[in-house]
Amino acid sequence: MPVTLSVDVMSGDHGLSVTVPAALSCLQEDPDLQIVLVGDQPQIEAELRKQKAGPDSRRSIRHTTETVAMDESPSKVLRSKKDSSMRVAIDLVHEGQAQAMVSAGNTGALMATAKFVLKTLPGIDRPAIVSAIPSVNGYVHMLDLGANAECTSEQLFQFAVMGSALITAMQGNAHPKVALLNIGSEEIKGNDIIRGAATMLQASSLNYIGFIEGDGIFLSEVDLVVCDGFVGNVALKTGEGVAKMIRQFLKEEFSASILHKMAAVAAMPALKALSKRIDPRYYNGATLLGLNGTVVKSHGSADVVGFANAIRVGIREVKENVPHRISALLGEALKTSVDVRAA
């Protein structure tokens, strides 16, 4: 199935030196892929020459004159940066010239612009960022990871509906296990917003299993963890930091002495497998779920491997027609939400 993505190549901490090579890598591995590189054309062409990339009919450039800084306010970007690489990449999805866009840029600006241009699905107040996170059972999906610092009970319920629908669409899991992230597993724990969301989920058709604590993200047998974006982003960055710390500790210990170095040689296959399992680059690529279109957010500090994985997330969601399938699955659960609020 042919897939066309627009890539905000000016985005991220490393910009073109990461986004362009990642796009080229994905073009090499997927013959059905077409990519529009959105950004400053002279800089893009210079990077393509640096990468020794020859002509390719599946690759095009859309020139823009503006970029979005990581610290710019979303309202300013939305109001005054209409020719930014981020805005134009989203516009291409809205116009049907691309089926998904990928950016490593300012999360707040990306969410505000995507919501303004693409609009949300019926019954959804705000898009939420969802991604897979490694766990003892393979991986778990979690949202929100930073788009919405504060949420109502109804919005947390909507996040649970969207996440469940995504897992059903992508994995064929008809009844994914849903949990709310809380400061304790007891029903009395948490604030009014968390407990309100729990009440709505208990009355819904979703497979809600209750509260879990922070360690449950990685250790519990759940498919979806729901929380607000402030808590989710802190939890995500904490997990990434722990993974880096473990790799650093292993490196230090296995280089501490000749015996340790010999042990490292024997353990190398297992160490490489472990490193890949906890490497956040292989889980990079979070979707702004709930939009009338596919928007994928890469970590700002992603390298070529990480950004390429974000592009792959966009490709897969287009091929699975995720927004349409989510919309088709929303009706019953959202009807339950209305019924509960009315009661």
Salt bridges, closest charged atoms under 4 A:
GLU29 OE2 - ARG312 NE 2.57
ASP30 OD2 - LYS319 NZ 3.57
ASP56 OD2 - ARG58 NH2 3.83
GLU72 OE1 - LYS76 NZ 3.76
GLU72 OE2 - LYS81 NZ 2.78
ASP91 OD1 - ARG87 NE 3.26
GLU186 OE1 - LYS189 NZ 3.29
ASP192 OD1 - ARG195 NH2 2.59
GLU240 OE1 - HIS299 NE2 3.45
ASP279 OD2 - ARG281 NH2 2.96
ASP303 OD2 - ARG281 NH1 2.89
GLU320 OE1 - ARG325 NH1 3.10
ASP339 OD2 - LYS335 NZ 3.27
